[in-house]
Amino acid sequence: SRVPGLSEKVIISPEWLVRQIGKLIHSSDEEVKSEHVRLLKILKEEGVLHEPLYQSVWESCKEIISPQDFMNLLCFFLLAFPNWEESVDRKEFFVPLMLPRISVSDSGSTVSSCIHSSALVHIIFNTNYTPPGFFVRLIASLG
């Protein structure tokens, strides 16, 4: 395997792996330790995943795959990107898929008010086919 930490592991059940990754994405405040509720909110609102949160969520799997190996896997498939800023004391990852979406037509807002209220950029691609992960890779390569 080209994924660091997983070279000697075989994942027999991809469904298990997807469920474990889904634990992070679909976690609610009640499912995480009380000290990590703030970090879960940051993940869901800003798309930034902090080390204490993913360590906590994947703690039960650490005998099979360590939380850091999960992050290596997400980075390998370009679903998460490490924050390389020197000012960061703990590991952080940018997870573009977690960014909230704003629908201008549903909210009745004008485009300028949505842009003013959010610093996020959203691209919507309407076609019969979009390669998986295309926009995540595009945004990450521009950043």
C-alpha positions in Angstrom: 0.0 0.0 0.0 1.2 3.5 -0.7 -0.7 4.8 2.3 1.7 5.4 5.3 0.8 3.1 8.2 -1.3 0.7 6.1 1.4 -1.1 4.2 1.0 -4.3 6.3 -2.8 -4.2 6.7 -5.6 -5.6 4.6 -9.1 -4.2 4.8 -11.4 -7.1 4.2 -14.6 -5.2 4.6 -14.7 -1.8 2.8 -18.2 -1.3 4.4 -16.6 -1.4 7.9 -14.1 1.3 6.7 -16.8 3.5 5.3 -18.8 3.1 8.6 -15.8 4.2 10.6 -15.2 7.2 8.5 -18.9 8.0 8.7 -18.6 8.0 12.5 -16.7 11.3 12.1 -18.9 12.9 9.5 -22.2 11.9 11.2 -21.3 12.4 14.8 -23.6 14.4 17.0 -22.8 16.4 20.1 -24.1 13.5 22.2 -21.8 11.0 20.6 -18.5 12.8 21.3 -16.8 13.5 24.5 -18.1 16.7 26.1 -14.7 18.4 25.7 -14.9 17.7 21.9 -18.3 19.3 21.2 -16.7 22.6 20.3 -14.3 20.8 17.9 -17.2 19.0 16.2 -18.9 22.3 15.7 -15.7 23.7 14.1 -15.6 20.7 11.8 -19.2 21.0 10.7 -19.1 24.8 10.3 -15.5 25.5 9.0 -14.4 22.1 7.7 -11.4 22.0 10.0 -10.7 18.7 11.8 -8.6 18.8 15.0 -6.5 15.9 16.3 -8.3 15.5 19.6 -11.7 15.0 17.8 -10.5 12.3 15.3 -8.5 10.6 18.0 -11.6 10.4 20.2 -14.0 9.3 17.4 -11.7 6.5 16.2 -10.3 5.5 19.6 -12.3 2.2 19.5 -10.6 1.1 16.3 -7.0 1.8 17.3 -6.2 -1.9 17.6 -7.1 -2.4 14.0 -6.2 1.0 12.4 -4.9 3.9 14.3 -6.7 7.3 14.1 -3.6 8.7 12.4 -3.8 5.9 9.8 -7.4 6.9 9.1 -6.2 10.4 8.5 -3.4 9.2 6.2 -6.0 7.3 4.2 -8.3 10.4 3.9 -5.3 12.4 2.8 -4.2 9.8 0.3 -7.6 9.9 -1.4 -7.6 13.8 -1.2 -10.5 13.9 1.2 -8.5 15.8 3.8 -5.5 18.1 3.7 -3.0 18.7 6.5 -2.6 22.3 7.8 1.1 23.0 7.5 1.0 26.3 9.3 3.8 26.5 11.9 1.6 28.3 14.4 -0.6 25.2 14.8 0.4 23.2 18.0 -1.7 20.2 17.2 -2.5 18.4 14.0 -5.3 19.9 12.0 -6.8 18.9 8.7 -9.0 20.8 6.2 -11.9 18.6 5.1 -13.6 20.4 2.2 -16.6 17.9 2.1 -17.6 19.1 5.5 -18.1 22.7 4.5 -21.8 23.8 4.7 -23.6 24.5 1.5 -25.7 27.7 0.9 -28.6 27.6 -1.6 -29.3 31.1 -2.8 -32.6 30.0 -4.5 -34.0 28.3 -1.3 -33.1 31.0 1.1 -34.5 33.9 -0.9 -31.3 35.8 -0.3 -29.4 37.6 -3.0 -26.0 36.3 -4.1 -24.2 39.3 -2.6 -25.8 38.8 0.8 -24.8 35.1 0.8 -21.2 36.0 -0.2 -21.1 38.7 2.5 -22.4 36.4 5.2 -20.0 33.6 4.3 -16.4 33.5 3.3 -16.9 30.1 1.7 -16.8 29.4 -2.0 -19.2 27.0 -3.5 -19.1 25.6 -7.0 -22.0 23.7 -8.4 -21.4 21.6 -11.5 -24.4 20.5 -13.4 -23.7 17.7 -15.9 -24.4 14.0 -16.5 -20.9 13.1 -15.1 -18.5 14.6 -12.7 -15.4 12.6 -11.8 -15.4 11.6 -8.1 -13.4 14.1 -6.0 -12.9 16.5 -9.0 -13.9 19.6 -7.1 -12.2 18.7 -3.9 -8.9 18.2 -5.8 -9.5 21.5 -7.7 -10.1 23.6 -4.6 -7.2 21.9 -2.8 -4.8 22.5 -5.7 -5.8 26.2 -5.8 -5.4 26.7 -2.0 
